[in-house]
Amino acid sequence: MQITRAMEMVARAKINKVQKGLKFVRLYERA
């Protein structure tokens, strides 16, 4: 059960990084 929980945390971290990256790209494109 702990393994799946760790995988879930890693997946969430990756999603957060991707979302932050998309926001940064959008801001860069505007400027």
Kinemage of the C-alpha trace (Angstrom):
@kinemage 1
@onewidth
@group {chain A} dominant
@subgroup {mainchain}
@vectorlist {calphas} color= white
{ca met a 1} P 0.000 0.000 0.000
{ca gln a 2} L 2.881 2.376 0.734
{ca ile a 3} L 4.349 1.787 -2.737
{ca thr a 4} L 1.154 2.969 -4.448
{ca arg a 5} L 1.044 5.980 -2.137
{ca ala a 6} L 4.615 6.915 -3.097
{ca met a 7} L 3.793 6.491 -6.804
{ca glu a 8} L 0.779 8.760 -6.313
{ca met a 9} L 2.954 11.466 -4.722
{ca val a 10} L 5.476 11.230 -7.571
{ca ala a 11} L 2.697 11.492 -10.163
{ca arg a 12} L 1.278 14.565 -8.429
{ca ala a 13} L 4.723 16.187 -8.282
{ca lys a 14} L 5.190 15.594 -12.027
{ca ile a 15} L 1.753 17.065 -12.780
{ca asn a 16} L 2.548 20.126 -10.650
{ca lys a 17} L 5.846 20.630 -12.496
{ca val a 18} L 4.109 20.340 -15.873
{ca gln a 19} L 1.403 22.827 -14.862
{ca lys a 20} L 4.014 25.305 -13.588
{ca gly a 21} L 5.977 24.863 -16.815
{ca leu a 22} L 2.883 25.578 -18.933
{ca lys a 23} L 2.136 28.722 -16.908
{ca phe a 24} L 5.745 29.899 -17.346
{ca val a 25} L 5.605 29.293 -21.113
{ca arg a 26} L 2.349 31.257 -21.410
{ca leu a 27} L 3.820 34.195 -19.478
{ca tyr a 28} L 6.954 34.068 -21.649
{ca glu a 29} L 4.886 34.038 -24.860
{ca arg a 30} L 2.913 37.100 -23.731
{ca ala a 31} L 6.112 39.077 -23.020
